[in-house]
Structure formats: C-alpha cells, structure tokens
Amino acid sequence: MSHVRVPPTVMVLSGVVSVQFGGALAAKLIERMGAPGTVGLRLALAVPILLLIARPSIRRRSKRDLLAVFAFGIVLGLMNLSFYLSLERLPLGVAVTIEFIGPLGLAAAMSRRRRDLIAVAAAGLGVILVNGHELSAVDWLGVGFAATAGALWACYILLSAETGRRFDQLDGLALAMVVATAITVPLGIGSAGSELVQPDVLAIGLTIALLSSVLPYSLETLALRNMRPAVFGILMSLEPAVGATAGFLILRQQLDAIQLLGMACVVGASITITRTSRSEAPDI
C-alpha cells in the first residue's frame, strides 16, 4: 500500500491552527497557576508522548549532533517560557503579532531584498499599532517578553531545521524536548507547587501538550526537512490572525480597530515577502 505524502505546507498550516488554540487554552490555565507552571506542565506531559513515538537514541552520535539538540532544547524551553510570560500580560492576538516579528525578520534577512526590508518596517509599525492608541496603557514588560519569544522563534526555526537534518524522524525533537523540560519544570514546581498534580489541571495540561507541543512541533520538524527556513517563516503569516481568532473564541478577547489594523500590517508584510521570495523557494 502506498504512503500518502502530506505536503510540508499543509503540515505547517495545521501546526499553526493547533498551536494557537493550544495557546488560548494555556492562557486560561496561566490565570490559575502562572506561566512557569503552565509551560513546565505542558512540556513535562508532552515529553513522554514524543519519547514513546520517536524512541530516540544518543548512541553513536557526534558531539555536533548532541550540541545541536542541546541548543535546540534550550531555545525551545526559553521561547515557550517567554511567550507564556507575555500571555500573562497581553491578549493572545497581540502577543502572537509581536512574537511574529521574529520569523518575519528572519525571512526578510535571508532574502536581503530592499522590498522585504520595507515590509519588515511596515510590520514594525503594525506592532506599534497592535498595542493600541494609548501608549501609556501598554504593558511594556509583556511586549518585551513577546519580542524575546519572537527572537527565540527565529532561532528555533534555524535550529529545528539543523536538528531535522541530523536526526531521523522526530528523534532530535524528542531529545530537545527533554532539555527544554529540564529547564522549565523546576521553575514550574517552584511557581505552581501542588496545583500541578490536580486532576483537572492535568487534563487541561495534556490537551495543551498535544495541541501546542506534540502536534505542531512534530509537523514543523518533519516539514522543515523539505522546506527552507525562509519559506517556513513566510508560511507562518497566518499566526496573528489565527491567534486573534482563538483568543476571541476561547478567551473572549476583542481587539479594537487600531489593533486589527496593526495586525493587518504584519500579515500584509508577510504576504509581501511571500510574493518576493516565491521565485526563490523550492517546490513544496
């Protein structure tokens, strides 16, 4: 029986929807036990599933292979922690829009075209607008956490591609998740304590682990084997819109007109880069 080949684009876009709705559920859990506890629980529950699926081994691995996994895991853990810290202070759609500057900037930097640099400047304007018209009311700490998550997201794209080239299937991702969990779980235990083992918290945490870790990271890691990092960054252009939709449906978070305009600037900038880079991209 022939295997059905899922296009990398479908994998990435499916991951977008999954991770944003997982983020909306995480935002609800963050209200109860804080960002460190939520991210630690999510990764701790995701790791056994990935290890069971991948069954990775570090035998006969070079130092460079292990270094790539270790770096990937550190970035993975800190990226998630930074983003969840931003969700404590910002609406989901706003946090995702600010974070998105990371992969968008990566895509533009790789193309090095003036048109793309202008698009990134427009996206920067969008980030300003998405915070609303009253700058005195902006939670700058939340903005800082989201921007940090964006920078780490750009690093994640590069390291995920490198890890995918060095390890078969999901082996590298599973090992990186172990590293990320080792970083975040101690922080989560210190923050949330016994809340982490409450039955309802565990059920929600497992759902978030599947939606925000197992499914999207697996799809992205597999897709990046046949997709340039710049193209991956371009395909993530729906992240802000999907995040805003998930925030509205699950969290009842509404954005005003100027914030939606800012989001449109970011998405429009990504579409511009998509059109510029299409001639350079391989068939996917």
Beta strands, then each sheet from edge to edge (+ up, - down):
end
